[in-house]
Amino acid sequence: MKNILWILGMTLTFLSPLTTQWLQAANRIQNFEVVAVEISGTKFWLPSTLIVKKGDIIKIHAVSKIGGKNNIHGYAIDEFKVEQLIDDKGKDFEFVASKTGTFPIRCHLHPAHIGGQLLVTE
Ligand SMILES: [Cu+2]
């Protein structure tokens, strides 16, 4: 019995770095929750910076917490052809961060609405 446990332990010890490498090679799923808010009359998308790795599958849940008549806001990342309309019910969408770089995030409905940036690293 002891021998079997030892063999099992050694096998797991040997395999775990390989498993880690395999997981790193596969596309990671990155989940983000972003909200449109208004602070002292200025609208923002928060968090303003999303940091991911090249090849990651980016899953975003976006929701507008800005009340009033104009509660629909845009969430656009031109480089990855993301262009969504977001209201107070929220919306899920996804894309693959297929290239490295820093890419603007903006509200395509309101130029004054402060967006952010998507940072894709190697
Ligand atoms: Cu907006």
Backbone and ligand atoms as CSV (ligand in chain L), in Angstrom:
chain,resi,resn,atom,element,x,y,z
A,1,MET,N,N,0.843,-1.205,0.000
A,1,MET,CA,C,0.000,0.000,0.000
A,1,MET,C,C,0.873,1.249,0.000
A,2,LYS,N,N,1.878,1.243,0.858
A,2,LYS,CA,C,2.780,2.393,0.922
A,2,LYS,C,C,3.457,2.634,-0.425
A,3,ASN,N,N,3.849,1.526,-1.067
A,3,ASN,CA,C,4.512,1.651,-2.372
A,3,ASN,C,C,3.607,2.286,-3.417
A,4,ILE,N,N,2.352,1.895,-3.387
A,4,ILE,CA,C,1.402,2.435,-4.369
A,4,ILE,C,C,1.253,3.936,-4.165
A,5,LEU,N,N,1.125,4.361,-2.910
A,5,LEU,CA,C,0.985,5.786,-2.605
A,5,LEU,C,C,2.235,6.547,-3.046
A,6,TRP,N,N,3.394,5.918,-2.823
A,6,TRP,CA,C,4.644,6.585,-3.207
A,6,TRP,C,C,4.700,6.780,-4.726
A,7,ILE,N,N,4.330,5.707,-5.443
A,7,ILE,CA,C,4.333,5.790,-6.915
A,7,ILE,C,C,3.340,6.857,-7.392
A,8,LEU,N,N,2.160,6.865,-6.762
A,8,LEU,CA,C,1.136,7.859,-7.121
A,8,LEU,C,C,1.664,9.279,-6.860
A,9,GLY,N,N,2.276,9.456,-5.702
A,9,GLY,CA,C,2.826,10.771,-5.344
A,9,GLY,C,C,3.889,11.212,-6.327
A,10,MET,N,N,4.795,10.299,-6.665
A,10,MET,CA,C,5.872,10.642,-7.601
A,10,MET,C,C,5.301,10.971,-8.981
A,11,THR,N,N,4.276,10.211,-9.393
A,11,THR,CA,C,3.663,10.457,-10.700
A,11,THR,C,C,3.048,11.853,-10.747
A,12,LEU,N,N,2.318,12.205,-9.673
A,12,LEU,CA,C,1.681,13.530,-9.623
A,12,LEU,C,C,2.735,14.633,-9.597
A,13,THR,N,N,3.795,14.414,-8.855
A,13,THR,CA,C,4.866,15.405,-8.773
A,13,THR,C,C,5.485,15.627,-10.146
A,14,PHE,N,N,5.647,14.524,-10.868
A,14,PHE,CA,C,6.253,14.604,-12.194
A,14,PHE,C,C,5.312,15.270,-13.194
A,15,LEU,N,N,4.022,14.958,-13.082
A,15,LEU,CA,C,3.052,15.438,-14.081
A,15,LEU,C,C,2.605,16.880,-13.858
A,16,SER,N,N,2.641,17.369,-12.607
A,16,SER,CA,C,2.033,18.674,-12.359
A,16,SER,C,C,2.666,19.826,-13.146
A,17,PRO,N,N,3.989,19.869,-13.317
A,17,PRO,CA,C,4.522,20.958,-14.157
A,17,PRO,C,C,4.034,20.852,-15.601
A,18,LEU,N,N,3.866,19.619,-16.094
A,18,LEU,CA,C,3.382,19.437,-17.466
A,18,LEU,C,C,1.944,19.940,-17.582
A,19,THR,N,N,1.133,19.637,-16.552
A,19,THR,CA,C,-0.260,20.079,-16.558
A,19,THR,C,C,-0.318,21.597,-16.558
A,20,THR,N,N,0.540,22.228,-15.748
A,20,THR,CA,C,0.570,23.687,-15.686
A,20,THR,C,C,0.927,24.277,-17.041
A,21,GLN,N,N,1.907,23.684,-17.686
A,21,GLN,CA,C,2.305,24.175,-19.010
A,21,GLN,C,C,1.164,24.053,-20.002
A,22,TRP,N,N,0.449,22.923,-19.923
A,22,TRP,CA,C,-0.656,22.700,-20.842
A,22,TRP,C,C,-1.745,23.742,-20.615
A,23,LEU,N,N,-2.035,24.040,-19.338
A,23,LEU,CA,C,-3.075,25.025,-19.032
A,23,LEU,C,C,-2.679,26.406,-19.524
A,24,GLN,N,N,-1.385,26.726,-19.422
A,24,GLN,CA,C,-0.939,28.044,-19.862
A,24,GLN,C,C,-1.027,28.175,-21.386
A,25,ALA,N,N,-0.843,27.040,-22.072
A,25,ALA,CA,C,-0.890,27.080,-23.531
A,25,ALA,C,C,-2.318,27.280,-24.027
A,26,ALA,N,N,-3.287,26.735,-23.274
A,26,ALA,CA,C,-4.688,26.885,-23.686
A,26,ALA,C,C,-5.124,28.327,-23.455
A,27,ASN,N,N,-6.137,28.757,-24.206
A,27,ASN,CA,C,-6.645,30.113,-24.031
A,27,ASN,C,C,-7.267,30.265,-22.649
A,28,ARG,N,N,-6.863,31.311,-21.966
A,28,ARG,CA,C,-7.452,31.591,-20.663
A,28,ARG,C,C,-8.736,32.378,-20.873
A,29,ILE,N,N,-9.688,32.143,-19.990
A,29,ILE,CA,C,-10.904,32.955,-20.011
A,29,ILE,C,C,-10.764,34.021,-18.934
A,30,GLN,N,N,-10.933,35.262,-19.330
A,30,GLN,CA,C,-10.837,36.384,-18.398
A,30,GLN,C,C,-12.200,37.044,-18.282
A,31,ASN,N,N,-12.743,37.046,-17.085
A,31,ASN,CA,C,-14.058,37.651,-16.854
A,31,ASN,C,C,-13.913,39.043,-16.252
A,32,PHE,N,N,-14.657,39.986,-16.799
A,32,PHE,CA,C,-14.663,41.349,-16.250
A,32,PHE,C,C,-16.096,41.827,-16.091
A,33,GLU,N,N,-16.295,42.639,-15.064
A,33,GLU,CA,C,-17.564,43.333,-14.878
A,33,GLU,C,C,-17.254,44.812,-14.973
A,34,VAL,N,N,-17.858,45.503,-15.936
A,34,VAL,CA,C,-17.609,46.938,-16.085
A,34,VAL,C,C,-18.923,47.693,-15.922
A,35,VAL,N,N,-18.825,48.886,-15.347
A,35,VAL,CA,C,-20.029,49.678,-15.112
A,35,VAL,C,C,-19.832,51.104,-15.616
A,36,ALA,N,N,-20.911,51.652,-16.182
A,36,ALA,CA,C,-20.936,53.068,-16.531
A,36,ALA,C,C,-21.488,53.817,-15.323
A,37,VAL,N,N,-20.729,54.800,-14.848
A,37,VAL,CA,C,-21.162,55.589,-13.686
A,37,VAL,C,C,-21.006,57.071,-14.014
A,38,GLU,N,N,-21.692,57.886,-13.233
A,38,GLU,CA,C,-21.573,59.332,-13.388
A,38,GLU,C,C,-21.119,59.922,-12.067
A,39,ILE,N,N,-20.003,60.643,-12.111
A,39,ILE,CA,C,-19.453,61.265,-10.906
A,39,ILE,C,C,-19.306,62.756,-11.179
A,40,SER,N,N,-19.994,63.558,-10.389
A,40,SER,CA,C,-19.952,65.022,-10.544
A,40,SER,C,C,-20.171,65.457,-12.002
A,41,GLY,N,N,-21.133,64.848,-12.652
A,41,GLY,CA,C,-21.497,65.262,-14.000
A,41,GLY,C,C,-20.659,64.665,-15.112
A,42,THR,N,N,-19.647,63.882,-14.763
A,42,THR,CA,C,-18.817,63.244,-15.790
A,42,THR,C,C,-19.083,61.741,-15.799
A,43,LYS,N,N,-19.248,61.203,-17.009
A,43,LYS,CA,C,-19.530,59.772,-17.125
A,43,LYS,C,C,-18.233,58.995,-17.362
A,44,PHE,N,N,-18.152,57.836,-16.720
A,44,PHE,CA,C,-16.963,56.980,-16.822
A,44,PHE,C,C,-17.387,55.528,-17.046
A,45,TRP,N,N,-16.519,54.781,-17.712
A,45,TRP,CA,C,-16.598,53.325,-17.660
A,45,TRP,C,C,-15.549,52.867,-16.641
A,46,LEU,N,N,-15.952,52.062,-15.674
A,46,LEU,CA,C,-15.033,51.557,-14.653
A,46,LEU,C,C,-15.104,50.043,-14.583
A,47,PRO,N,N,-14.005,49.349,-14.340
A,47,PRO,CA,C,-12.658,49.892,-14.248
A,47,PRO,C,C,-12.191,50.416,-15.610
A,48,SER,N,N,-11.274,51.370,-15.575
A,48,SER,CA,C,-10.875,52.025,-16.819
A,48,SER,C,C,-9.766,51.267,-17.544
A,49,THR,N,N,-9.054,50.391,-16.843
A,49,THR,CA,C,-7.995,49.626,-17.500
A,49,THR,C,C,-8.234,48.132,-17.314
A,50,LEU,N,N,-8.244,47.402,-18.411
A,50,LEU,CA,C,-8.339,45.945,-18.365
A,50,LEU,C,C,-7.010,45.394,-18.876
A,51,ILE,N,N,-6.376,44.530,-18.094
A,51,ILE,CA,C,-5.080,43.965,-18.481
A,51,ILE,C,C,-5.239,42.475,-18.726
A,52,VAL,N,N,-4.873,42.039,-19.927
A,52,VAL,CA,C,-5.038,40.631,-20.307
A,52,VAL,C,C,-3.792,40.168,-21.067
A,53,LYS,N,N,-3.793,38.880,-21.409
A,53,LYS,CA,C,-2.698,38.352,-22.220
A,53,LYS,C,C,-3.208,38.033,-23.620
A,54,LYS,N,N,-2.286,38.140,-24.558
A,54,LYS,CA,C,-2.608,37.819,-25.942
A,54,LYS,C,C,-3.179,36.402,-26.021
A,55,GLY,N,N,-4.275,36.254,-26.721
A,55,GLY,CA,C,-4.915,34.948,-26.868
A,55,GLY,C,C,-6.021,34.697,-25.860
A,56,ASP,N,N,-6.102,35.543,-24.820
A,56,ASP,CA,C,-7.155,35.370,-23.813
A,56,ASP,C,C,-8.533,35.573,-24.433
A,57,ILE,N,N,-9.488,34.790,-23.930
A,57,ILE,CA,C,-10.889,35.018,-24.278
A,57,ILE,C,C,-11.437,35.981,-23.233
A,58,ILE,N,N,-11.867,37.158,-23.685
A,58,ILE,CA,C,-12.326,38.193,-22.767
A,58,ILE,C,C,-13.841,38.154,-22.698
A,59,LYS,N,N,-14.359,37.866,-21.516
A,59,LYS,CA,C,-15.813,37.862,-21.321
A,59,LYS,C,C,-16.162,39.052,-20.448
A,60,ILE,N,N,-16.995,39.929,-20.990
A,60,ILE,CA,C,-17.338,41.158,-20.272
A,60,ILE,C,C,-18.831,41.179,-19.968
A,61,HIS,N,N,-19.145,41.508,-18.722
A,61,HIS,CA,C,-20.517,41.861,-18.378
A,61,HIS,C,C,-20.520,43.360,-18.144
A,62,ALA,N,N,-21.249,44.098,-18.971
A,62,ALA,CA,C,-21.289,45.553,-18.867
A,62,ALA,C,C,-22.685,45.987,-18.459
A,63,VAL,N,N,-22.744,46.986,-17.575
A,63,VAL,CA,C,-24.043,47.499,-17.133
A,63,VAL,C,C,-23.934,49.003,-16.930
A,64,SER,N,N,-25.014,49.698,-17.262
A,64,SER,CA,C,-25.056,51.145,-17.061
A,64,SER,C,C,-25.746,51.451,-15.739
A,65,LYS,N,N,-25.029,52.133,-14.858
A,65,LYS,CA,C,-25.621,52.544,-13.569
A,65,LYS,C,C,-25.963,54.032,-13.615
A,66,ILE,N,N,-25.991,54.575,-14.834
A,66,ILE,CA,C,-26.327,55.984,-14.993
A,66,ILE,C,C,-27.829,56.080,-15.229
A,67,GLY,N,N,-28.519,56.761,-14.330
A,67,GLY,CA,C,-29.975,56.848,-14.431
A,67,GLY,C,C,-30.414,57.925,-15.413
A,68,GLY,N,N,-31.686,58.228,-15.385
A,68,GLY,CA,C,-32.231,59.282,-16.232
A,68,GLY,C,C,-32.614,58.784,-17.610
A,69,LYS,N,N,-32.910,59.741,-18.502
A,69,LYS,CA,C,-33.404,59.388,-19.836
A,69,LYS,C,C,-32.313,58.724,-20.680
A,70,ASN,N,N,-31.091,59.238,-20.571
A,70,ASN,CA,C,-30.001,58.705,-21.396
A,70,ASN,C,C,-29.209,57.650,-20.635
A,71,ASN,N,N,-29.842,56.537,-20.329
A,71,ASN,CA,C,-29.111,55.517,-19.573
A,71,ASN,C,C,-28.479,54.473,-20.485
A,72,ILE,N,N,-28.583,54.676,-21.801
A,72,ILE,CA,C,-27.926,53.743,-22.726
A,72,ILE,C,C,-26.557,54.306,-23.106
A,73,HIS,N,N,-25.538,53.456,-22.965
A,73,HIS,CA,C,-24.177,53.890,-23.284
A,73,HIS,C,C,-23.485,52.867,-24.171
A,74,GLY,N,N,-22.487,53.338,-24.869
A,74,GLY,CA,C,-21.764,52.463,-25.778
A,74,GLY,C,C,-20.508,51.922,-25.120
A,75,TYR,N,N,-20.153,50.699,-25.512
A,75,TYR,CA,C,-18.886,50.118,-25.063
A,75,TYR,C,C,-18.201,49.584,-26.311
A,76,ALA,N,N,-17.170,50.305,-26.737
A,76,ALA,CA,C,-16.542,49.967,-28.014
A,76,ALA,C,C,-15.034,49.825,-27.871
A,77,ILE,N,N,-14.499,48.768,-28.481
A,77,ILE,CA,C,-13.048,48.591,-28.624
A,77,ILE,C,C,-12.836,48.319,-30.112
A,78,ASP,N,N,-12.516,49.373,-30.838
A,78,ASP,CA,C,-12.508,49.295,-32.305
A,78,ASP,C,C,-11.607,48.186,-32.835
A,79,GLU,N,N,-10.437,48.045,-32.216
A,79,GLU,CA,C,-9.441,47.085,-32.714
A,79,GLU,C,C,-9.998,45.665,-32.785
A,80,PHE,N,N,-10.906,45.329,-31.860
A,80,PHE,CA,C,-11.452,43.971,-31.811
A,80,PHE,C,C,-12.924,43.935,-32.236
A,81,LYS,N,N,-13.336,44.980,-32.955
A,81,LYS,CA,C,-14.699,45.056,-33.503
A,81,LYS,C,C,-15.777,44.862,-32.436
A,82,VAL,N,N,-15.498,45.397,-31.254
A,82,VAL,CA,C,-16.489,45.390,-30.174
A,82,VAL,C,C,-17.256,46.705,-30.248
A,83,GLU,N,N,-18.588,46.621,-30.338
A,83,GLU,CA,C,-19.415,47.833,-30.312
A,83,GLU,C,C,-20.781,47.435,-29.766
A,84,GLN,N,N,-20.977,47.695,-28.478
A,84,GLN,CA,C,-22.187,47.244,-27.800
A,84,GLN,C,C,-22.957,48.432,-27.242
A,85,LEU,N,N,-24.278,48.283,-27.190
A,85,LEU,CA,C,-25.123,49.267,-26.516
A,85,LEU,C,C,-25.538,48.663,-25.172
A,86,ILE,N,N,-25.311,49.426,-24.103
A,86,ILE,CA,C,-25.493,48.893,-22.752
A,86,ILE,C,C,-26.519,49.726,-21.987
A,87,ASP,N,N,-27.509,49.052,-21.413
A,87,ASP,CA,C,-28.473,49.774,-20.578
A,87,ASP,C,C,-28.396,49.264,-19.129
A,88,ASP,N,N,-29.401,49.629,-18.330
A,88,ASP,CA,C,-29.338,49.262,-16.908
A,88,ASP,C,C,-29.592,47.780,-16.655
A,89,LYS,N,N,-30.019,47.055,-17.681
A,89,LYS,CA,C,-30.188,45.603,-17.512
A,89,LYS,C,C,-28.872,44.862,-17.716
A,90,GLY,N,N,-27.927,45.493,-18.404
A,90,GLY,CA,C,-26.616,44.886,-18.619
A,90,GLY,C,C,-26.597,43.941,-19.797
A,91,LYS,N,N,-25.396,43.585,-20.222
A,91,LYS,CA,C,-25.224,42.723,-21.386
A,91,LYS,C,C,-23.891,41.976,-21.274
A,92,ASP,N,N,-23.895,40.731,-21.770
A,92,ASP,CA,C,-22.664,39.931,-21.819
A,92,ASP,C,C,-22.180,39.840,-23.258
A,93,PHE,N,N,-20.884,39.961,-23.446
A,93,PHE,CA,C,-20.308,39.765,-24.780
A,93,PHE,C,C,-18.865,39.310,-24.604
A,94,GLU,N,N,-18.281,38.789,-25.661
A,94,GLU,CA,C,-16.909,38.292,-25.554
A,94,GLU,C,C,-16.153,38.462,-26.863
A,95,PHE,N,N,-14.844,38.431,-26.753
A,95,PHE,CA,C,-13.979,38.495,-27.929
A,95,PHE,C,C,-12.624,37.921,-27.532
A,96,VAL,N,N,-11.775,37.684,-28.520
A,96,VAL,CA,C,-10.435,37.167,-28.255
A,96,VAL,C,C,-9.431,38.308,-28.425
A,97,ALA,N,N,-8.588,38.495,-27.427
A,97,ALA,CA,C,-7.547,39.527,-27.510
A,97,ALA,C,C,-6.405,38.956,-28.346
A,98,SER,N,N,-6.527,39.103,-29.643
A,98,SER,CA,C,-5.657,38.364,-30.560
A,98,SER,C,C,-4.342,39.062,-30.879
A,99,LYS,N,N,-4.161,40.302,-30.400
A,99,LYS,CA,C,-2.880,40.974,-30.650
A,99,LYS,C,C,-2.471,41.816,-29.454
A,100,THR,N,N,-1.175,42.021,-29.310
A,100,THR,CA,C,-0.683,42.811,-28.178
A,100,THR,C,C,-0.788,44.299,-28.489
A,101,GLY,N,N,-0.828,45.083,-27.429
A,101,GLY,CA,C,-0.866,46.529,-27.584
A,101,GLY,C,C,-1.795,47.169,-26.574
A,102,THR,N,N,-1.959,48.467,-26.706
A,102,THR,CA,C,-2.872,49.229,-25.854
A,102,THR,C,C,-3.970,49.795,-26.741
A,103,PHE,N,N,-5.204,49.447,-26.426
A,103,PHE,CA,C,-6.312,49.790,-27.311
A,103,PHE,C,C,-7.373,50.585,-26.544
A,104,PRO,N,N,-7.832,51.694,-27.142
A,104,PRO,CA,C,-8.822,52.521,-26.441
A,104,PRO,C,C,-10.161,51.810,-26.270
A,105,ILE,N,N,-10.758,52.043,-25.109
A,105,ILE,CA,C,-12.146,51.649,-24.856
A,105,ILE,C,C,-12.942,52.949,-24.811
A,106,ARG,N,N,-14.059,53.011,-25.547
A,106,ARG,CA,C,-14.794,54.274,-25.570
A,106,ARG,C,C,-16.293,54.020,-25.634
A,107,CYS,N,N,-17.030,55.073,-25.299
A,107,CYS,CA,C,-18.470,55.080,-25.511
A,107,CYS,C,C,-18.684,55.725,-26.866
A,108,HIS,N,N,-19.125,54.940,-27.836
A,108,HIS,CA,C,-19.273,55.473,-29.193
A,108,HIS,C,C,-20.505,56.362,-29.334
A,109,LEU,N,N,-21.333,56.482,-28.283
A,109,LEU,CA,C,-22.492,57.371,-28.338
A,109,LEU,C,C,-22.156,58.777,-27.845
A,110,HIS,N,N,-21.263,58.847,-26.874
A,110,HIS,CA,C,-20.964,60.138,-26.232
A,110,HIS,C,C,-19.451,60.353,-26.178
A,111,PRO,N,N,-18.935,61.232,-27.024
A,111,PRO,CA,C,-17.480,61.459,-27.030
A,111,PRO,C,C,-16.925,61.931,-25.678
A,112,ALA,N,N,-17.764,62.619,-24.885
A,112,ALA,CA,C,-17.269,63.133,-23.596
A,112,ALA,C,C,-17.231,62.060,-22.506
A,113,HIS,N,N,-17.912,60.952,-22.753
A,113,HIS,CA,C,-17.948,59.840,-21.796
A,113,HIS,C,C,-16.550,59.201,-21.757
A,114,ILE,N,N,-15.944,59.201,-20.566
A,114,ILE,CA,C,-14.556,58.729,-20.453
A,114,ILE,C,C,-14.526,57.199,-20.435
A,115,GLY,N,N,-13.797,56.648,-21.364
A,115,GLY,CA,C,-13.694,55.201,-21.497
A,115,GLY,C,C,-12.484,54.683,-20.757
A,116,GLY,N,N,-11.574,54.078,-21.490
A,116,GLY,CA,C,-10.402,53.524,-20.821
A,116,GLY,C,C,-9.493,52.870,-21.846
A,117,GLN,N,N,-8.822,51.819,-21.396
A,117,GLN,CA,C,-7.903,51.146,-22.297
A,117,GLN,C,C,-7.843,49.651,-21.993
A,118,LEU,N,N,-7.621,48.911,-23.055
A,118,LEU,CA,C,-7.374,47.482,-22.934
A,118,LEU,C,C,-5.896,47.263,-23.203
A,119,LEU,N,N,-5.214,46.687,-22.205
A,119,LEU,CA,C,-3.784,46.447,-22.335
A,119,LEU,C,C,-3.577,44.943,-22.550
A,120,VAL,N,N,-3.072,44.582,-23.732
A,120,VAL,CA,C,-2.860,43.168,-24.051
A,120,VAL,C,C,-1.349,42.913,-24.077
A,121,THR,N,N,-0.878,42.073,-23.152
A,121,THR,CA,C,0.549,41.790,-23.052
A,121,THR,C,C,0.876,40.441,-23.703
A,122,GLU,N,N,2.148,40.210,-23.922
A,122,GLU,CA,C,2.613,38.970,-24.558
A,122,GLU,C,C,2.362,37.769,-23.664
L,1,CU,CU,CU,-21.941,57.127,-22.949
